[in-house]
Amino acid sequence: MHNIGTKKQSNFGILYVVATPIGNINDITYRAVEVLSNVHIIATEDTRHSIKILNYYGIKTKQISYHKHNEAGRCDYLIELLMEGKDVAVISDAGTPAISDPGDILISKAHENNISVSPVPGPCSLISAISVSGFASEDFKFIGFLPKKLSQKLSIFSNNNDHSLIFFESPNRVLDTLEELKKMYSGNKTILIAKEITKIYENIGNDSIDNWIDYLKKNDNEKLKGEFIIVVPKKLLKENNVSDDEIERLLSLLLDNNVSYNSAIKITSSHFNINKNSIYKKYINLAKK
């Protein structure tokens, strides 16, 4: 089993994890071009997409598809190449591989076989959004794509007292998610939404949830496209100024979405920073509805 004291096999190839542009095709490093030009093969999420950037930079290296549907099967073949001494690069459609994209299985298997794994840093939509948020750089939690189940979302939203939340959302669900955020916080809560980062129609802004909902509804005629990155600032803790109505609204929302009473109490306690024992008996009537 690989550990930090195990020497990497010098006769093996190197697995390069290469970041590629997330929009602007010029956002690629000299090193990335060099590595992609000289490896034996490039494992890419979508060869039809990646060929555009490879052609743009005159990179002639052979590609092989490597996506979530064939990741396990392709992994063994790529490990064999690496153990034969051939260098391999893995890239995603855009940004840094393994950040809510394929890559983890291959990278993990390479470590298990004492194969050197080398990052080639570059664009990442997650880091790009954090860098322009003005509030999330010191303490954040990255969720990836939000779960579809509302009760799971509510649990995530209610536990950001100590950190900002950052997550991806699809255009089909973004308005529903904003409505859910509004119920958890308020329409006045300021959040950052980033879309089309580094592209021609880049749209990044800090605004209230209500204003984002109005804006996206007005522009829905153009059909919302692309991936949204949402950054929710950590919630300022409340001690004694929470009204009974606020507590009951959140509890009712959770219970209406099939969250157990005990879990709803725990989530509400965390959300408002109130000792759960102080609200448990007071709202036991809600559990019986």
C-alpha positions as CSV (number, residue, x, y, z in Angstrom):
1,M,0.0,0.0,0.0
2,H,1.4,3.4,-0.9
3,N,2.4,5.8,1.8
4,I,4.5,9.0,2.1
5,G,7.6,7.0,2.8
6,T,7.3,4.9,-0.4
7,K,9.6,5.9,-3.2
8,K,8.0,6.5,-6.5
9,Q,8.9,4.1,-9.3
10,S,11.4,6.0,-11.5
11,N,10.8,3.7,-14.5
12,F,7.1,4.5,-14.5
13,G,5.6,7.3,-16.5
14,I,4.1,10.4,-14.9
15,L,0.4,11.1,-14.7
16,Y,-0.1,14.9,-15.3
17,V,-3.4,16.5,-14.1
18,V,-3.7,19.4,-16.5
19,A,-6.0,22.4,-16.1
20,T,-7.4,23.8,-19.3
21,P,-9.3,27.1,-20.1
22,I,-12.8,27.4,-18.6
23,G,-13.8,29.9,-21.3
24,N,-11.2,32.2,-22.8
25,I,-8.9,29.9,-24.9
26,N,-5.9,32.1,-24.0
27,D,-6.1,31.1,-20.3
28,I,-3.7,28.2,-20.6
29,T,-0.1,28.1,-19.3
30,Y,3.0,27.5,-21.3
31,R,3.7,24.5,-19.2
32,A,0.3,23.0,-20.0
33,V,0.9,23.3,-23.7
34,E,4.3,21.7,-23.3
35,V,3.1,18.8,-21.2
36,L,0.1,18.1,-23.5
37,S,2.4,18.2,-26.5
38,N,4.9,15.7,-25.1
39,V,2.9,13.1,-23.2
40,H,2.1,9.7,-24.8
41,I,-1.7,10.2,-24.6
42,I,-4.3,12.6,-23.3
43,A,-7.3,11.2,-21.4
44,T,-10.0,13.7,-22.1
45,E,-13.6,14.0,-20.9
46,D,-14.9,14.7,-24.5
47,T,-12.5,14.3,-27.4
48,R,-14.7,16.4,-29.7
49,H,-14.5,19.3,-27.3
50,S,-10.8,19.0,-26.5
51,I,-9.7,18.7,-30.1
52,K,-10.6,22.4,-30.5
53,I,-8.1,23.6,-28.0
54,L,-5.5,21.0,-29.1
55,N,-5.7,22.2,-32.7
56,Y,-5.6,25.8,-31.6
57,Y,-2.2,25.3,-29.9
58,G,-0.9,22.8,-32.6
59,I,-0.9,19.8,-30.2
60,K,-0.9,16.6,-32.1
61,T,-1.0,14.1,-29.2
62,K,-3.4,11.2,-29.4
63,Q,-6.6,11.5,-27.3
64,I,-8.6,8.8,-25.5
65,S,-12.0,9.5,-24.0
66,Y,-12.2,9.4,-20.2
67,H,-15.5,10.3,-18.7
68,K,-17.8,9.3,-15.9
69,H,-19.4,6.5,-17.9
70,N,-16.2,4.7,-18.8
71,E,-13.8,6.0,-16.1
72,A,-13.5,2.7,-14.3
73,G,-12.8,0.7,-17.6
74,R,-10.3,3.2,-19.0
75,C,-8.4,3.4,-15.7
76,D,-6.7,0.0,-16.0
77,Y,-5.5,0.7,-19.6
78,L,-4.1,4.1,-18.6
79,I,-2.4,2.6,-15.5
80,E,-0.8,0.0,-17.8
81,L,0.6,2.7,-20.0
82,L,2.0,4.5,-17.0
83,M,3.6,1.4,-15.7
84,E,5.3,0.8,-19.1
85,G,7.0,4.2,-18.6
86,K,4.7,6.3,-20.8
87,D,3.5,9.7,-19.6
88,V,-0.2,10.4,-19.5
89,A,-2.2,13.6,-19.2
90,V,-5.8,13.9,-17.9
91,I,-7.9,16.9,-18.8
92,S,-11.6,17.8,-18.4
93,D,-13.8,19.7,-20.7
94,A,-12.8,22.9,-18.9
95,G,-10.9,23.8,-15.8
96,T,-9.1,21.5,-13.4
97,P,-9.8,17.7,-13.6
98,A,-11.4,15.9,-10.6
99,I,-13.1,19.1,-9.4
100,S,-16.7,17.8,-9.9
101,D,-15.3,16.1,-13.0
102,P,-13.7,12.7,-13.8
103,G,-10.2,12.1,-12.5
104,D,-10.3,10.8,-9.0
105,I,-10.4,7.1,-9.9
106,L,-7.4,7.3,-12.1
107,I,-5.4,9.5,-9.8
108,S,-6.2,7.3,-6.8
109,K,-5.1,4.2,-8.7
110,A,-1.9,5.9,-9.8
111,H,-1.0,6.6,-6.1
112,E,-1.8,3.0,-5.2
113,N,0.7,1.9,-7.8
114,N,3.4,4.4,-6.7
115,I,3.1,6.3,-9.9
116,S,4.0,10.0,-9.8
117,V,1.1,12.3,-10.1
118,S,2.0,15.9,-11.1
119,P,-0.5,18.8,-11.2
120,V,-0.2,21.4,-13.9
121,P,-2.2,24.3,-12.3
122,G,-4.4,26.6,-14.2
123,P,-8.0,27.7,-14.5
124,C,-10.7,26.5,-12.0
125,S,-14.2,28.0,-11.9
126,L,-14.4,27.4,-8.2
127,I,-11.3,29.3,-7.3
128,S,-12.1,32.0,-9.9
129,A,-15.5,32.7,-8.2
130,I,-13.9,32.8,-4.7
131,S,-11.3,35.3,-5.9
132,V,-13.9,37.8,-7.0
133,S,-16.4,37.3,-4.1
134,G,-14.7,39.6,-1.6
135,F,-15.8,37.4,1.3
136,A,-15.2,33.7,0.8
137,S,-11.4,33.3,0.6
138,E,-10.6,32.5,4.2
139,D,-13.3,30.0,5.2
140,F,-15.5,28.2,2.7
141,K,-17.0,24.8,2.0
142,F,-17.3,23.6,-1.6
143,I,-20.4,21.4,-2.1
144,G,-20.0,20.6,-5.8
145,F,-23.4,20.2,-7.4
146,L,-26.2,20.4,-4.9
147,P,-28.3,17.3,-4.2
148,K,-31.7,17.3,-5.9
149,K,-33.6,16.3,-2.7
150,L,-34.9,19.4,-1.0
151,S,-34.4,18.1,2.5
152,Q,-30.7,17.5,1.8
153,K,-30.4,21.0,0.4
154,L,-32.0,22.5,3.4
155,S,-29.6,20.7,5.7
156,I,-26.6,22.1,3.8
157,F,-28.0,25.6,3.7
158,S,-28.6,25.6,7.4
159,N,-25.1,24.8,8.4
160,N,-23.0,27.6,7.2
161,N,-22.5,29.6,10.4
162,D,-18.7,29.1,10.2
163,H,-18.0,29.1,6.5
164,S,-19.3,30.4,3.2
165,L,-21.0,27.9,0.9
166,I,-19.9,27.5,-2.7
167,F,-21.7,25.2,-5.1
168,F,-22.6,24.6,-8.7
169,E,-26.1,24.7,-10.0
170,S,-27.7,23.8,-13.4
171,P,-29.7,26.3,-15.3
172,N,-32.8,24.1,-15.0
173,R,-32.7,24.3,-11.2
174,V,-31.1,27.6,-10.4
175,L,-34.4,29.5,-9.9
176,D,-35.8,26.8,-7.6
177,T,-32.6,26.8,-5.6
178,L,-32.7,30.6,-5.2
179,E,-36.3,30.3,-3.9
180,E,-35.2,27.7,-1.4
181,L,-32.3,30.0,-0.3
182,K,-34.8,32.8,0.1
183,K,-36.9,30.7,2.5
184,M,-33.9,29.7,4.5
185,Y,-32.5,33.2,4.8
186,S,-34.4,36.1,3.4
187,G,-34.8,37.9,0.0
188,N,-32.4,40.5,1.3
189,K,-29.5,38.1,1.7
190,T,-26.6,39.1,-0.6
191,I,-25.0,36.3,-2.5
192,L,-22.6,36.1,-5.4
193,I,-23.5,34.4,-8.7
194,A,-20.9,33.8,-11.4
195,K,-21.7,32.6,-14.9
196,E,-19.8,32.3,-18.1
197,I,-16.5,33.1,-16.3
198,T,-13.8,34.4,-18.7
199,K,-16.3,34.2,-21.7
200,I,-17.7,37.0,-23.8
201,Y,-20.9,37.1,-21.8
202,E,-19.3,36.8,-18.4
203,N,-21.7,37.7,-15.6
204,I,-20.5,38.0,-12.0
205,G,-22.2,40.0,-9.3
206,N,-23.1,40.4,-5.7
207,D,-26.8,41.1,-5.2
208,S,-29.7,40.2,-3.0
209,I,-31.5,36.9,-3.6
210,D,-34.7,38.8,-4.6
211,N,-32.8,40.8,-7.2
212,W,-31.2,37.7,-8.7
213,I,-34.5,35.9,-8.9
214,D,-36.1,38.9,-10.7
215,Y,-33.1,39.2,-13.0
216,L,-33.0,35.6,-14.0
217,K,-36.8,35.4,-14.5
218,K,-36.6,38.4,-16.9
219,N,-33.8,36.8,-18.9
220,D,-35.4,33.4,-19.0
221,N,-36.8,34.2,-22.4
222,E,-33.2,33.8,-23.7
223,K,-33.2,30.3,-22.0
224,L,-30.8,30.0,-19.1
225,K,-27.7,28.2,-20.2
226,G,-24.4,27.1,-18.7
227,E,-23.3,26.3,-15.2
228,F,-24.0,28.7,-12.4
229,I,-21.6,29.1,-9.4
230,I,-23.3,30.4,-6.3
231,V,-21.4,31.7,-3.3
232,V,-23.4,32.2,-0.1
233,P,-21.6,34.2,2.7
234,K,-21.5,32.6,6.1
235,K,-24.4,33.6,8.2
236,L,-23.9,36.0,11.1
237,L,-24.7,34.2,14.2
238,K,-27.9,35.2,16.1
239,E,-28.2,34.7,19.8
240,N,-31.3,36.1,21.5
241,N,-33.0,38.1,18.7
242,V,-34.7,35.3,16.8
243,S,-38.5,35.4,16.9
244,D,-40.7,32.4,17.6
245,D,-42.2,32.9,14.1
246,E,-38.8,32.6,12.4
247,I,-38.1,29.4,14.3
248,E,-41.5,27.9,13.6
249,R,-41.3,28.8,9.9
250,L,-38.0,27.0,9.5
251,L,-39.2,23.9,11.4
252,S,-42.4,23.7,9.4
253,L,-40.4,24.0,6.1
254,L,-38.2,21.1,7.2
255,L,-41.0,18.9,8.4
256,D,-43.0,19.6,5.2
257,N,-40.1,18.2,3.3
258,N,-40.0,14.9,5.2
259,V,-37.1,15.8,7.5
260,S,-37.5,14.0,10.8
261,Y,-38.5,16.1,13.9
262,N,-35.2,15.4,15.6
263,S,-33.2,16.3,12.5
264,A,-35.3,19.4,12.0
265,I,-34.6,20.5,15.6
266,K,-30.8,19.9,15.1
267,I,-30.8,21.9,11.8
268,T,-32.8,24.7,13.2
269,S,-30.6,24.9,16.3
270,S,-27.5,25.1,14.0
271,H,-29.1,27.7,11.7
272,F,-30.1,30.1,14.5
273,N,-27.2,29.2,16.9
274,I,-29.7,28.3,19.6
275,N,-29.4,25.4,22.1
276,K,-31.6,22.7,20.7
277,N,-32.9,21.7,24.1
278,S,-34.4,25.2,24.5
279,I,-36.6,24.7,21.4
280,Y,-37.2,21.0,21.5
281,K,-40.3,20.9,23.8
282,K,-41.6,24.3,22.8
283,Y,-42.3,23.1,19.3
284,I,-43.2,19.5,19.9
285,N,-46.7,20.3,18.6
286,L,-45.3,20.6,15.1
287,A,-44.1,17.1,15.1
288,K,-47.7,15.9,15.6
289,K,-49.1,17.7,12.7
